[in-house]
Amino acid sequence: MTRDFKVSLKTFRRTKLTYLQHKLRTVMKCYTVNSFILNDVDNTFVFKKTFKKCGIQINDNTLNTGKFEIIEIPDSDDIIVKIYVK
């Protein structure tokens, strides 16, 4: 799955972990993102997720992996964050 998000570079640098976790919830259509580990060297991450079914929270024990890439927009303070999830 791939998704693009436009965000201010200043905001992204300040709240990178929170921003990625929040956007992963939208991409994966899940309730929460748990055990999130970010590798800043190669922009990869590993996480687990939970989802709700009929009001019951279900833990998914599958270890999901993904990566993100930052594309700078010329003449702007904004960037595009591309999130890839396997």
Sequence and secondary structure as in RCSB ss.txt:
>XXXX:A:sequence
MTRDFKVSLKTFRRTKLTYLQHKLRTVMKCYTVNSFILNDVDNTFVFKKTFKKCGIQINDNTLNTGKFEIIEIPD
SDDIIVKIYVK
>XXXX:A:secstr
 EEEEEEEHHHHHHSHHHHHHHHHHHHHT SEEEEEEEETTTTEEEEEEEEEETTEEEEEEEEEEEEEEEEE TT
SSEEEEEEEE 
